[in-house]
Amino acid sequence: MAWLWWLGAALVLGVIETLTTDLTFLMFAGGALGGSAAAALGAPFWGQVLVFALVSTLLLAAVRPAIKRRMEASAPSMRTNVDAQIGREATALTTVDAHGGRVRLGGEEWSARLAPPPGGGYGAAPANLDVGALARVIAIDGAVAVVEPA
């Protein structure tokens, strides 16, 4: 009957792994399957715990790093959170200048400011964006979108 408890623990650890996706709990689930096998073969409780610990340690030390490397190599790099906003187009809701303004970015209203022109001079670049003008986000500074004319 002890093997069922180990099997249940493996299932619970597998469910926890789906929430964390770090592969740590999956390795512990493998150790619990080892403990279940030891229990099914009639090992005493201390032997089951020893098998659990050894299998979990082996999986954590040898298997997990290899799987993590393979996953990182095959997964595309995705920009998330504010990094995903860089390069997107925005529409000026108010006049936007170097001191501030408001833009609509991805359906949300953001504080914005106009980026200084390349080279630092104010010759060819506009001093502001008028209402309705399109802009491109080049950076996020805190909660402020730094934009340039699109």
C-alpha positions as CSV (number, residue, x, y, z in Angstrom):
1,M,0.0,0.0,0.0
2,A,3.0,2.4,0.6
3,W,3.7,2.4,-3.2
4,L,0.4,4.1,-3.7
5,W,1.4,7.0,-1.4
6,W,4.6,7.4,-3.3
7,L,2.7,7.3,-6.6
8,G,0.3,10.0,-5.3
9,A,3.3,12.1,-4.2
10,A,4.7,11.8,-7.7
11,L,1.5,13.0,-9.2
12,V,1.2,15.9,-6.8
13,L,4.8,16.9,-7.6
14,G,4.0,16.6,-11.3
15,V,1.1,19.0,-10.9
16,I,3.3,21.5,-8.9
17,E,5.8,21.3,-11.7
18,T,3.2,22.5,-14.2
19,L,2.9,25.6,-12.1
20,T,6.6,26.3,-11.7
21,T,8.1,25.0,-15.0
22,D,11.6,24.9,-13.5
23,L,12.0,21.1,-13.7
24,T,12.9,20.8,-10.0
25,F,9.6,19.3,-8.9
26,L,9.6,17.0,-11.9
27,M,12.9,15.5,-10.7
28,F,11.4,15.0,-7.2
29,A,8.5,13.3,-8.9
30,G,11.0,10.9,-10.5
31,G,12.4,10.3,-7.1
32,A,8.9,9.5,-5.8
33,L,8.4,7.0,-8.6
34,G,11.7,5.4,-7.5
35,G,10.4,5.3,-3.9
36,S,7.1,3.8,-5.2
37,A,9.1,1.1,-7.0
38,A,11.1,0.3,-3.9
39,A,7.9,0.0,-1.9
40,A,6.4,-2.3,-4.4
41,L,9.4,-4.5,-4.2
42,G,9.1,-4.7,-0.4
43,A,11.8,-2.3,0.8
44,P,11.4,-0.9,4.3
45,F,10.4,2.7,4.7
46,W,13.9,3.9,5.3
47,G,15.0,2.1,2.1
48,Q,12.1,3.8,0.2
49,V,13.2,7.2,1.5
50,L,16.8,6.4,0.5
51,V,15.8,5.4,-3.0
52,F,13.7,8.6,-3.3
53,A,16.7,10.8,-2.1
54,L,19.2,9.0,-4.4
55,V,17.0,9.1,-7.5
56,S,16.0,12.8,-6.9
57,T,19.6,13.8,-6.4
58,L,20.8,12.0,-9.5
59,L,18.0,13.5,-11.6
60,L,18.7,17.0,-10.2
61,A,22.4,16.8,-10.7
62,A,22.6,14.9,-14.1
63,V,19.4,15.1,-16.0
64,R,17.9,18.5,-15.1
65,P,20.9,20.7,-16.3
66,A,21.0,18.9,-19.7
67,I,17.2,19.3,-20.2
68,K,17.4,23.0,-19.2
69,R,20.2,23.6,-21.7
70,R,18.3,21.9,-24.5
71,M,15.1,23.8,-23.7
72,E,16.9,27.2,-23.6
73,A,18.7,26.4,-26.9
74,S,15.5,25.5,-28.7
75,A,13.1,28.1,-27.3
76,P,12.9,31.4,-29.2
77,S,13.8,34.5,-27.2
78,M,10.6,36.3,-26.4
79,R,10.4,39.8,-25.2
80,T,7.9,40.2,-22.4
81,N,6.5,42.9,-20.1
82,V,7.8,46.4,-21.0
83,D,10.5,45.0,-23.3
84,A,7.7,43.8,-25.6
85,Q,6.6,47.5,-26.1
86,I,9.9,48.6,-27.7
87,G,9.5,49.0,-31.4
88,R,5.7,49.2,-31.3
89,E,3.8,52.1,-32.8
90,A,1.8,54.5,-30.7
91,T,-0.6,57.4,-31.4
92,A,-0.2,60.7,-29.7
93,L,-3.3,61.6,-27.6
94,T,-1.8,64.9,-26.5
95,T,1.1,66.9,-27.7
96,V,4.2,65.0,-26.9
97,D,7.5,66.8,-26.4
98,A,10.8,66.3,-24.5
99,H,9.0,67.0,-21.2
100,G,6.0,64.8,-21.6
101,G,2.7,63.9,-23.1
102,R,0.3,61.0,-23.5
103,V,0.1,58.2,-26.2
104,R,-2.1,55.2,-26.9
105,L,0.1,52.1,-27.0
106,G,-1.4,48.7,-27.5
107,G,-4.9,49.9,-26.4
108,E,-3.5,51.5,-23.2
109,E,-2.8,55.1,-22.4
110,W,0.8,55.7,-21.5
111,S,2.8,58.7,-20.3
112,A,5.4,59.5,-23.0
113,R,8.2,61.9,-23.9
114,L,9.9,62.6,-27.1
115,A,13.4,61.1,-27.5
116,P,16.2,63.6,-28.1
117,P,17.2,63.6,-31.8
118,P,20.4,61.7,-32.8
119,G,23.5,63.7,-32.3
120,G,21.8,65.8,-29.6
121,G,20.9,68.8,-31.8
122,Y,17.4,70.0,-32.5
123,G,17.9,70.8,-36.2
124,A,15.9,68.4,-38.4
125,A,13.8,66.5,-35.8
126,P,10.4,67.9,-34.7
127,A,10.3,69.6,-31.3
128,N,7.0,67.8,-30.6
129,L,4.4,65.3,-31.9
130,D,1.0,66.7,-32.5
131,V,-2.3,65.0,-31.5
132,G,-2.9,62.0,-33.7
133,A,0.7,61.7,-34.9
134,L,2.2,58.2,-35.1
135,A,5.3,57.5,-33.0
136,R,7.6,54.5,-32.4
137,V,8.6,53.4,-28.9
138,I,12.4,53.3,-28.6
139,A,12.6,52.8,-24.9
140,I,10.7,52.5,-21.6
141,D,11.9,54.7,-18.8
142,G,10.0,53.6,-15.7
143,A,6.4,54.1,-16.6
144,V,7.2,56.5,-19.5
145,A,7.4,55.5,-23.1
146,V,10.2,57.2,-24.9
147,V,9.1,57.8,-28.5
148,E,10.3,59.1,-31.8
149,P,8.3,60.1,-34.8
150,A,7.2,57.1,-36.9
